[in-house]
């Protein structure tokens, strides 16, 4: 009897030791990227063989766990469909099964990573006293078993983590209410147009710095960024600490096979706007190198207008300018403009549907090659003809116009004295905008929506055009006409 008990205890211990453990994002309800060699990984007893069986083709893969117990394997995924199952089984030395980890209700479709700071993190239910527009109506109709949602729980770390906290959920009123509004609207638009399952993994944190989502090696090119990071820095700075969110919230999911990434961040970098474009470009380059999926699509939101004087900041138009520049620095990348979707007194705009759907427009047109969708026009150049500034645009085949009438109050003009004056006459024709100030006879520069808070009204094909300036003058020595002007920061 004693020997039998000892044998049972030994078998029980071996079974516990032999358990196949998977990161939280490999679980029931997950979505895997279609038509690819999909990465799967986990841990088991060191040296043991792990058998992985996929139900869509009944194929079995075998891989050995390393000395650290980790294993990785690639499995071929079919066209979009499901639900499917995957079974992970650890085998004994004689290849008999010990224990299994059985995943159910798996879909094959399109997977996107969604990252950034608070305007990506902001849930459909909004923040306290900061609602998202249209939430009530959306929650009544959001149920979709083919849309799956995963939110990475907040975590900062000095060193790279292997796992995260979170779980996959089907889209319904409860799960959508607590999910990123921007990401949800992005995924909903993909579902409607592509008619395939969509999986969204949100890893975001309000107030986070771009530097926090980068490895230390990538930051060495930026002397203004602190290079030596300590435990104390991580504890004190949290989501603003360089590398802390890369280690804590991004590193664990790197390698999860996906189609691309969307990004909504920039507000925290306004005081450090001057190197944001190359910083963001280096971040994307680093992500792509680590993911080993080539130059995967990267689409991002330009920050929306807001009165930053309310929090003691200014010059957010310079960060928006850097974001516009980043579009030219990063291959396979486009920017969604939100000049008409800001909130004067709130840094968290309510119009998250516009943010998500505009990101979806970019993905559908550029990644999925859906025809007939509108595009964002972009400032190209200016020609000065006597007292008239003639501004032209790229990507403007449908021609530009003003949202609220034949003219706009968002333009200003300066001569060589660099004193800006509000435009006295503004009109459009085809894909040109013509600007005159009766106080500037020989213009040298023109600016559009060049301030923190503005209601953007320059449009193309139903979409706003970014704020822009035709000069590259240092802002500090520029004179202003009066304290009430909206043109130049003090």
matplotlib code that plots the C-alpha trace (Angstrom):
import matplotlib.pyplot as plt

x = [0.0, 2.8, 4.6, 1.4, 0.9, 4.6, 4.1, 1.0, 2.6, 5.6, 3.3, 1.4, 4.6, 5.8, 2.5, 2.6, 6.2, 5.3, 2.6, 2.8, 2.4, 1.5, 1.6, -1.8, -2.4, -2.3, -5.6, -9.3, -11.0, -7.7, -7.3, -4.3, -3.1, -4.3, -2.2, 1.2, 3.7, 2.3, 4.6, 3.6, 5.7, 5.6, 7.4, 7.6, 9.9, 13.4, 14.5, 11.0, 9.2, 6.1, 3.5, 1.2, -1.8, -3.9, -7.5, -7.8, -5.4, -5.0, -1.3, 1.1, 4.3, 6.9, 9.5, 11.9, 11.9, 15.4, 17.5, 15.4, 12.2, 11.2, 10.0, 8.9, 7.3, 5.8, 2.4, 0.9, -2.5, -5.2, -7.5, -9.7, -12.2, -12.9, -13.6, -10.6, -8.7, -5.0, -3.7, -0.3, 0.9, 4.2, 5.5, 7.5, 10.8, 9.0, 6.7, 3.6, 1.4, 1.8, -0.5, -2.3, -3.2, -6.3, -7.2, -10.7, -12.8, -9.8, -10.4, -8.1, -8.2, -6.5, -4.5, -3.5, -1.4, -2.8, -0.5, 0.1, -1.0, -4.3, -6.2, -5.5, -6.1, -9.3, -12.1, -15.5, -16.9, -14.6, -12.7, -14.3, -16.4, -14.8, -17.2, -16.7, -19.2, -21.8, -21.0, -24.6, -25.7, -22.6, -23.0, -26.5, -25.2, -21.6, -22.0, -19.8, -18.4, -15.9, -14.3, -11.9, -10.3, -7.3, -6.0, -2.5, -2.6, -0.4, 3.1, 6.4, 9.7, 13.4, 14.1, 12.2, 9.2, 8.1, 4.3, 1.5, -1.8, -5.0, -7.5, -9.2, -12.9, -15.5, -17.0, -20.1, -21.4, -19.4, -16.1, -16.4, -17.3, -13.9, -11.9, -10.1, -12.6, -10.1, -9.1, -12.6, -13.8, -10.7, -11.5, -15.2, -14.5, -12.1, -14.8, -17.4, -15.3, -13.2, -15.8, -13.1, -12.4, -10.3, -8.2, -7.0, -4.3, -4.1, -1.0, -1.2, -0.8, -2.1, 0.6, 3.3, 6.3, 7.4, 10.8, 9.1, 8.1, 11.7, 14.8, 17.8, 20.0, 17.6, 17.7, 21.5, 21.0, 19.1, 21.5, 18.6, 17.2, 18.6, 20.5, 21.2, 17.9, 17.5, 14.8, 14.2, 13.7, 11.1, 9.3, 9.2, 8.6, 6.4, 5.0, 7.3, 10.5, 12.5, 12.3, 9.9, 6.8, 8.8, 10.0, 6.8, 4.0, 5.5, 8.4, 6.1, 3.9, 6.7, 6.6, 2.8, 2.1, 0.0, -0.8, 0.3, 0.2, -1.8, -0.5, -2.0, 0.6, 2.4, 0.8, 3.5, 6.3, 5.1, 7.8, 10.3, 8.8, 12.1, 13.2, 9.9, 9.9, 13.3, 12.5, 9.2, 11.0, 13.6, 10.9, 9.1, 12.4, 13.1, 9.7, 10.0, 13.4, 12.3, 9.1, 10.9, 7.9, 9.6, 8.2, 4.7, 2.1, 2.2, -0.6, -0.9, -3.1, -1.9, -2.7, -6.0, -6.2, -6.5, -5.8, -2.5, -2.3, -4.7, -1.9, 0.9, 2.1, 2.1, 3.2, 1.5, 1.3, 5.1, 4.5, 1.8, 4.3, 6.8, 4.2, 3.5, 7.3, 7.4, 5.2, 8.0, 10.6, 8.9, 8.3, 4.8, 3.4, 0.5, -1.0, -4.7, -5.5, -7.8, -7.9, -11.7, -12.0, -10.4, -11.8, -10.8, -11.0, -10.1, -6.9, -9.1, -11.4, -14.8, -14.7, -13.0, -15.0, -13.3, -9.9, -10.5, -12.3, -9.6, -7.0, -9.1, -9.3, -5.6, -5.3, -8.0, -6.7, -3.0, -2.7, -5.8, -6.0, -9.7, -10.6, -12.8, -11.9, -11.0, -7.5, -5.9, -4.5, -1.2, 0.5, 2.9, 4.3, 3.5, 4.1, 4.0, 2.4, 2.6, 0.4, -1.1, 0.0, -0.9, -0.8, -0.9, -1.5, -0.5, -3.1, -5.8, -7.5, -10.9, -9.8, -9.8, -12.5, -13.6, -16.0, -18.1, -18.3, -16.3, -13.6, -11.6, -10.3, -7.5, -4.8, -2.2, 0.5, 3.9, 6.4, 10.2, 9.7, 8.2, 5.2, 2.1, -1.3, -4.7, -5.6, -8.1, -9.1, -9.0, -10.5, -10.0, -10.0, -9.5, -6.5, -5.2, -5.9, -5.3, -4.5, -4.1, -3.5, -4.1, -1.3, 1.3, 2.1, 5.0, 4.3, 7.2, 5.3, 1.8, 0.4, -2.8, -4.3, -1.0, -2.0, -2.8, -6.6, -8.2, -11.3, -9.7, -11.9, -9.6, -10.9, -10.5, -12.9, -14.5, -11.2, -9.3, -5.9, -3.1, -2.0, 1.1, 3.5, 5.5, 8.4, 10.9, 11.5, 12.5, 9.3, 10.8, 12.0, 8.9, 6.9, 3.2, 0.7, -1.2, -1.7, -5.1, -3.6, -3.6, -0.5, 2.8, 3.5, 5.1]
y = [0.0, 2.4, 1.7, 2.3, 5.7, 6.6, 5.7, 7.8, 10.7, 10.4, 10.3, 13.3, 15.3, 14.4, 15.5, 18.9, 19.3, 18.4, 21.0, 23.0, 26.7, 29.3, 33.1, 34.5, 35.7, 32.0, 31.0, 30.2, 32.8, 34.0, 35.0, 33.9, 35.6, 33.9, 32.4, 32.6, 30.6, 31.6, 31.7, 29.8, 29.5, 28.5, 26.6, 22.9, 20.6, 21.2, 18.8, 17.4, 17.1, 19.1, 18.0, 20.6, 19.6, 22.1, 21.1, 23.0, 20.6, 17.9, 18.4, 17.6, 19.5, 18.5, 20.6, 20.2, 22.5, 24.0, 24.1, 27.0, 25.1, 27.4, 26.2, 27.9, 26.5, 27.8, 26.4, 27.0, 28.8, 28.6, 31.2, 33.0, 30.8, 28.8, 28.1, 25.8, 24.1, 23.6, 21.0, 21.3, 18.0, 17.3, 13.8, 11.5, 10.0, 7.2, 9.7, 8.8, 11.9, 13.4, 16.4, 18.5, 22.2, 22.4, 25.7, 26.2, 28.6, 29.9, 32.0, 32.5, 36.1, 39.5, 40.5, 44.0, 45.4, 48.6, 50.8, 54.3, 56.4, 57.5, 58.2, 54.6, 53.2, 55.2, 52.7, 52.9, 53.8, 56.7, 58.1, 59.6, 62.6, 62.2, 60.2, 58.8, 60.0, 57.5, 54.8, 54.1, 53.4, 51.4, 49.1, 48.2, 46.8, 45.8, 42.0, 40.2, 36.7, 37.2, 40.3, 39.3, 41.7, 41.4, 44.2, 43.9, 44.9, 47.9, 46.9, 48.6, 46.7, 47.4, 44.1, 42.3, 40.2, 37.0, 37.1, 39.6, 39.7, 39.7, 37.6, 37.2, 38.1, 38.1, 41.5, 42.2, 45.0, 44.0, 43.4, 46.4, 48.8, 48.1, 48.0, 50.7, 52.8, 53.8, 50.2, 48.9, 51.2, 50.3, 46.6, 47.1, 48.8, 46.0, 43.4, 45.2, 45.6, 42.4, 40.0, 38.0, 37.5, 40.3, 40.1, 43.2, 43.3, 46.6, 47.4, 51.1, 53.3, 56.8, 59.5, 57.2, 58.6, 57.3, 56.6, 54.1, 51.9, 51.6, 49.5, 51.2, 50.5, 52.4, 55.4, 55.9, 58.0, 60.6, 62.4, 64.1, 60.8, 59.4, 56.2, 54.7, 53.4, 52.1, 50.4, 53.8, 55.4, 52.8, 53.1, 56.9, 57.7, 54.6, 54.9, 57.8, 55.9, 55.0, 51.3, 50.5, 49.7, 48.0, 45.6, 45.3, 45.4, 45.0, 42.5, 39.7, 39.9, 40.6, 37.7, 37.2, 36.8, 39.8, 42.0, 45.4, 48.0, 51.1, 53.9, 56.9, 58.7, 62.0, 64.2, 63.3, 64.2, 67.8, 69.3, 67.2, 67.8, 68.7, 65.1, 63.2, 62.4, 60.5, 59.1, 57.6, 56.4, 54.6, 53.0, 51.6, 50.4, 48.6, 47.0, 45.7, 44.3, 42.5, 41.1, 39.7, 40.3, 42.8, 46.3, 45.5, 48.3, 51.0, 53.6, 56.3, 59.2, 62.7, 64.2, 66.2, 69.9, 70.9, 74.0, 72.8, 76.0, 74.3, 71.9, 74.5, 73.4, 75.0, 74.5, 71.2, 72.2, 71.5, 68.0, 67.6, 68.9, 66.3, 63.6, 64.8, 64.6, 61.1, 59.9, 60.6, 58.9, 55.6, 53.1, 51.5, 54.1, 56.7, 59.2, 59.7, 63.4, 64.5, 68.3, 68.3, 65.9, 67.6, 69.0, 72.5, 71.8, 68.1, 66.2, 63.1, 63.9, 62.3, 61.5, 58.1, 56.7, 59.2, 58.1, 54.4, 54.6, 56.8, 54.4, 51.7, 53.8, 53.8, 50.1, 49.1, 51.3, 50.6, 47.2, 45.5, 47.5, 48.2, 50.6, 53.7, 55.0, 58.6, 59.8, 62.5, 65.4, 66.8, 70.2, 70.2, 73.7, 77.4, 80.0, 83.7, 85.7, 89.4, 89.7, 86.2, 82.9, 80.0, 76.7, 73.3, 69.8, 66.2, 63.4, 65.9, 64.6, 65.4, 69.0, 70.8, 72.9, 74.5, 72.6, 75.6, 77.9, 79.5, 80.8, 80.1, 82.1, 79.6, 81.1, 83.8, 85.5, 87.0, 89.0, 89.1, 90.8, 87.5, 89.2, 87.1, 88.7, 86.9, 86.5, 89.0, 86.9, 83.1, 81.0, 77.7, 76.6, 73.0, 71.7, 75.2, 77.5, 81.3, 83.5, 87.2, 89.5, 93.2, 93.9, 91.9, 93.2, 90.8, 87.6, 85.2, 82.6, 81.3, 79.1, 77.1, 76.1, 76.9, 76.8, 74.4, 74.5, 75.0, 73.6, 72.4, 73.3, 72.6, 69.3, 66.9, 64.2, 64.3, 64.2, 67.0, 68.3, 68.6, 72.0, 73.2, 76.1, 77.0, 78.5, 76.8, 79.9, 79.5, 80.3, 82.0, 85.3, 85.7, 88.8, 88.8, 91.4, 91.4, 89.3, 88.1, 86.7, 83.0, 82.9, 82.5, 81.1, 83.4]
z = [0.0, 0.9, -2.4, -4.3, -2.5, -3.3, -6.9, -7.2, -5.5, -7.9, -10.9, -9.6, -9.1, -12.6, -14.0, -12.3, -13.4, -16.9, -17.4, -20.6, -19.8, -22.3, -22.2, -21.4, -25.0, -26.2, -24.9, -25.6, -27.9, -29.4, -33.1, -35.1, -38.2, -41.4, -44.1, -42.4, -40.4, -37.0, -34.0, -30.8, -27.7, -24.1, -21.4, -20.3, -18.4, -19.8, -22.5, -22.8, -26.2, -26.7, -29.3, -30.9, -32.9, -34.9, -35.7, -38.9, -40.7, -38.0, -38.3, -35.4, -34.7, -32.2, -30.5, -27.6, -24.6, -24.0, -20.9, -19.7, -20.4, -23.3, -26.6, -29.9, -33.0, -36.2, -37.4, -40.8, -40.7, -43.4, -44.8, -42.3, -40.5, -37.4, -34.6, -34.2, -31.5, -30.6, -28.2, -26.5, -25.0, -23.2, -23.9, -21.6, -22.5, -24.2, -26.0, -24.0, -23.2, -19.7, -19.6, -22.2, -22.6, -24.8, -26.4, -27.8, -29.9, -31.8, -35.0, -37.9, -39.3, -39.1, -36.0, -35.1, -32.3, -30.8, -28.7, -27.4, -24.4, -23.0, -26.2, -27.3, -23.9, -23.3, -23.0, -24.6, -21.1, -21.1, -18.1, -15.0, -16.3, -19.7, -21.9, -25.4, -27.9, -28.9, -26.3, -25.3, -28.8, -29.7, -26.7, -27.8, -31.1, -30.5, -30.1, -32.6, -32.0, -34.8, -33.2, -30.4, -27.8, -25.6, -23.3, -21.8, -18.1, -17.2, -16.0, -16.0, -15.7, -15.6, -17.5, -20.3, -19.1, -20.7, -20.0, -19.4, -17.6, -19.7, -21.5, -24.9, -25.1, -27.8, -28.5, -26.5, -24.4, -21.3, -23.1, -25.4, -22.6, -21.0, -24.2, -26.1, -28.0, -30.8, -31.3, -31.2, -33.9, -36.0, -35.6, -36.2, -39.5, -40.6, -39.8, -41.8, -44.9, -44.9, -43.4, -41.6, -37.9, -36.4, -33.3, -31.4, -28.8, -27.0, -25.0, -23.9, -20.9, -20.4, -20.1, -21.5, -23.4, -26.8, -25.1, -22.7, -25.7, -26.9, -26.1, -24.5, -27.6, -29.8, -27.6, -27.7, -30.9, -28.8, -26.3, -24.5, -23.3, -20.0, -20.8, -17.4, -16.0, -12.5, -10.5, -8.8, -12.2, -13.1, -9.8, -9.9, -13.6, -14.3, -17.8, -18.6, -17.9, -21.0, -21.8, -19.0, -21.1, -23.8, -21.2, -19.3, -21.9, -25.4, -25.2, -24.0, -27.2, -29.7, -32.2, -32.0, -35.7, -36.9, -39.8, -38.5, -35.7, -34.9, -32.6, -30.9, -28.8, -28.7, -26.1, -23.4, -25.9, -26.6, -24.3, -26.2, -29.6, -31.4, -32.0, -32.0, -35.8, -35.8, -32.3, -33.6, -36.8, -34.7, -32.5, -35.5, -37.0, -33.7, -33.4, -37.0, -36.4, -33.2, -34.7, -37.8, -40.0, -42.4, -42.8, -41.4, -41.8, -39.1, -38.9, -36.3, -35.2, -35.2, -31.8, -31.8, -30.9, -27.3, -25.1, -23.6, -21.5, -19.2, -18.1, -18.4, -21.9, -25.3, -28.9, -29.6, -33.2, -33.3, -32.2, -34.8, -37.4, -36.2, -36.6, -40.2, -40.9, -39.5, -42.3, -44.7, -42.5, -41.9, -44.8, -45.1, -42.7, -42.8, -40.4, -39.6, -39.1, -36.3, -36.7, -36.6, -33.7, -30.8, -27.5, -26.4, -22.6, -22.7, -23.7, -24.2, -27.2, -27.2, -31.0, -30.8, -33.7, -36.0, -34.7, -35.1, -38.5, -40.0, -38.9, -40.6, -43.8, -44.0, -43.3, -45.7, -48.6, -48.2, -46.6, -47.9, -51.2, -50.9, -53.7, -53.5, -50.1, -49.4, -48.5, -46.5, -48.5, -47.4, -47.7, -50.6, -51.2, -51.5, -54.2, -53.5, -56.3, -55.3, -52.2, -52.6, -51.0, -53.3, -51.4, -53.1, -51.8, -52.5, -52.5, -53.4, -56.6, -55.2, -54.4, -51.1, -49.5, -46.1, -43.9, -42.8, -45.9, -48.7, -46.4, -43.2, -40.2, -39.6, -41.9, -41.1, -43.1, -42.4, -44.3, -43.9, -40.5, -39.3, -37.8, -38.5, -39.2, -39.7, -43.3, -44.6, -47.6, -48.1, -50.8, -52.6, -56.2, -57.3, -55.1, -54.2, -51.3, -51.9, -48.9, -48.6, -45.6, -46.3, -43.8, -45.6, -49.1, -49.7, -47.9, -46.9, -44.9, -44.3, -41.6, -41.2, -37.8, -36.1, -32.5, -29.7, -29.9, -33.2, -35.0, -38.3, -41.3, -44.3, -45.8, -48.6, -49.5, -46.1, -44.2, -42.5, -43.5, -40.9, -39.5, -41.3, -41.9, -44.9, -42.9, -40.6, -38.4, -34.8, -32.9, -29.9, -31.4, -33.6, -32.8, -32.4, -33.4, -30.1, -27.0, -28.4, -31.6, -32.1, -34.2, -32.3, -28.9, -26.3]

ax = plt.figure().add_subplot(projection="3d")
ax.plot(x, y, z, "-o")
ax.set_aspect("equal")
plt.show()
